[in-house]
C-alpha cells in the first residue's frame, strides 16, 4: 500500500534524492520547500514553505506515514566571529524549524499504523571540530529532540536521526568548489571520500520503512568513519 511521506526541504540535495527513491517505490510524496523544483521522476505534491517563518502552515493529508526534515546550514567561522544572529539562524533552520514541522504533523503521524520521523545532524556534535560552534550547537539540539520525541511518541511513531559528515550536495558546494578542496575533504575521512547524497537518501528510506521497525531514538553516523576511527 502506498504511503504518504512528507519531505521538508525536498527540492535539492538529499531530500531531492529521497523524493525520487520514494516515488519509484510507489509512495505518495509531499514536498514542502521555499523553492519549487520538482525532482525528475518524482511526481510529488508540492507546497511553498519557509521553515524560519513562525506563522507558516503545512497543508497535510489526514494521515502521514513519515516525515523527513532535511533543511540545514553550513556556516563555518571562528567562534569569535559568530554573532548572536548566526547562532539564532542555525537554531531557526536546523532545530526550531523541525520542531514546528513535527508539531503540525504530529496528529497526522499518529493516525498511521507505522509512522517514522527522520531528522539530520552532523558528525561535529559527537566529534569536536573547529569552526563548528554554531552548527554543532543547533544539531546537538536536534539529537536531543530525536531521543526525547522517540520516548514520548513511542510506540506509535519512531524517531531517528542521521549524523552526516561532508556530503556532496548543493549546500556543501562552497567546500567542494575545486579539485584540491574536494581531495582534501576526502582525505580527512578513513574511507578517503566524501558522502554521496543518494546513499544517505537510501538510508533515510530504510529508516522510514518496516525493515527498521525495531529502531527508534537512534543517531546513526554516516561519516566515512571520521567519528570513530583514527588511521595510523
ChimeraX attribute file (.defattr): number of C-alpha atoms within 10 A of each C-alpha:
attribute: neighborCount
match mode: 1-to-1
recipient: residues
	/A:1	5
	/A:2	12
	/A:3	21
	/A:4	23
	/A:5	27
	/A:6	28
	/A:7	24
	/A:8	26
	/A:9	25
	/A:10	31
	/A:11	23
	/A:12	22
	/A:13	22
	/A:14	24
	/A:15	25
	/A:16	23
	/A:17	21
	/A:18	28
	/A:19	31
	/A:20	22
	/A:21	19
	/A:22	21
	/A:23	19
	/A:24	13
	/A:25	11
	/A:26	13
	/A:27	20
	/A:28	21
	/A:29	25
	/A:30	22
	/A:31	27
	/A:32	24
	/A:33	20
	/A:34	14
	/A:35	15
	/A:36	16
	/A:37	13
	/A:38	18
	/A:39	19
	/A:40	10
	/A:41	11
	/A:42	20
	/A:43	17
	/A:44	20
	/A:45	13
	/A:46	20
	/A:47	17
	/A:48	17
	/A:49	19
	/A:50	19
	/A:51	26
	/A:52	16
	/A:53	12
	/A:54	11
	/A:55	8
	/A:56	12
	/A:57	14
	/A:58	16
	/A:59	14
	/A:60	14
	/A:61	13
	/A:62	12
	/A:63	19
	/A:64	25
	/A:65	24
	/A:66	27
	/A:67	24
	/A:68	29
	/A:69	25
	/A:70	23
	/A:71	23
	/A:72	21
	/A:73	16
	/A:74	14
	/A:75	16
	/A:76	14
	/A:77	15
	/A:78	12
	/A:79	12
	/A:80	7
	/A:81	10
	/A:82	15
	/A:83	11
	/A:84	9
	/A:85	9
	/A:86	15
	/A:87	16
	/A:88	14
	/A:89	19
	/A:90	22
	/A:91	23
	/A:92	20
	/A:93	19
	/A:94	28
	/A:95	26
	/A:96	20
	/A:97	22
	/A:98	23
	/A:99	16
	/A:100	19
	/A:101	19
	/A:102	18
	/A:103	10
	/A:104	14
	/A:105	21
	/A:106	16
	/A:107	13
	/A:108	17
	/A:109	27
	/A:110	18
	/A:111	15
	/A:112	18
	/A:113	11
	/A:114	19
	/A:115	27
	/A:116	27
	/A:117	26
	/A:118	23
	/A:119	24
	/A:120	24
	/A:121	29
	/A:122	26
	/A:123	23
	/A:124	21
	/A:125	22
	/A:126	14
	/A:127	12
	/A:128	12
	/A:129	11
	/A:130	11
	/A:131	17
	/A:132	18
	/A:133	19
	/A:134	25
	/A:135	26
	/A:136	21
	/A:137	17
	/A:138	25
	/A:139	25
	/A:140	20
	/A:141	17
	/A:142	25
	/A:143	23
	/A:144	13
	/A:145	20
	/A:146	24
	/A:147	18
	/A:148	13
	/A:149	18
	/A:150	22
	/A:151	15
	/A:152	12
	/A:153	16
	/A:154	12
	/A:155	12
	/A:156	15
	/A:157	23
	/A:158	29
	/A:159	29
	/A:160	25
	/A:161	26
	/A:162	22
	/A:163	19
	/A:164	21
	/A:165	21
	/A:166	22
	/A:167	23
	/A:168	18
	/A:169	15
	/A:170	13
	/A:171	16
	/A:172	14
	/A:173	12
	/A:174	10
	/A:175	15
	/A:176	21
	/A:177	10
	/A:178	11
	/A:179	9
	/A:180	10
	/A:181	13
	/A:182	16
	/A:183	14
	/A:184	16
	/A:185	18
	/A:186	18
	/A:187	13
	/A:188	15
	/A:189	21
	/A:190	16
	/A:191	14
	/A:192	15
	/A:193	18
	/A:194	21
	/A:195	20
	/A:196	14
	/A:197	20
	/A:198	20
	/A:199	15
	/A:200	20
	/A:201	21
	/A:202	16
	/A:203	15
	/A:204	22
	/A:205	19
	/A:206	13
	/A:207	25
	/A:208	26
	/A:209	15
	/A:210	12
	/A:211	10
	/A:212	13
	/A:213	14
	/A:214	8
	/A:215	14
	/A:216	24
	/A:217	19
	/A:218	16
	/A:219	22
	/A:220	15
	/A:221	19
	/A:222	21
	/A:223	22
	/A:224	20
	/A:225	17
	/A:226	18
	/A:227	19
	/A:228	12
	/A:229	11
	/A:230	9
	/A:231	9
	/A:232	3
